[in-house]
Amino acid sequence: MSANESQRLERVLESAVVVSWADLMRGAQAGLVHPEYGFAAGGTLDDLKFWSSITRGHWLLAVEYWASPSKFHSTVSTLRMDTNRMH
């Protein structure tokens, strides 16, 4: 992935966090969101996770996405949002 493509991805992820802030923070005014992502051999996005924290040192997995199946998950294009922690 080129530096320009990496910057575009970072901006898209930043925009996703801004749009989803209320859901990620469960109504809290302040907190942190940390994205993690990985790429497939061909350079395409393969997995994406968003972690959120409203309490220092306590991170919760908010969103997880896989574009490719693996031995741990067989479904392609799975988007999971942990709604249990969003209340």
SULVENGI-V919832 format. One record per pair of residues at least 6 apart in sequence whose C-alpha atoms are under 7 Angstrom apart, sorted by the first residue. I is the first residue (numbers start at 1). GAP is how many residues later the second one is. Records with the same first field share a line. If there is no record, write none. Layout:
# SULVENGI-V919832
I: GAP, GAP
This chain:
# SULVENGI-V919832
1: 42
23: 63
24: 28, 38
25: 6, 27, 29
26: 60, 61
30: 24
31: 22, 23
32: 20, 21, 22
33: 17, 18, 19, 20
34: 16, 17, 18
35: 14, 15, 16
36: 12, 13, 14
37: 10, 11, 12
38: 7, 8, 9, 10
39: 6, 7, 8
40: 6
46: 20, 21, 22
47: 18, 19, 20
48: 16, 17, 18
49: 14, 15, 16
50: 11, 12, 13, 14
51: 8, 9, 10, 11
52: 7, 8, 9, 10
53: 6, 7
62: 19, 20
63: 17, 18, 19
64: 15, 16, 17
65: 13, 14, 15
66: 10, 11, 12
67: 9, 10, 11
68: 8, 9
69: 6, 7
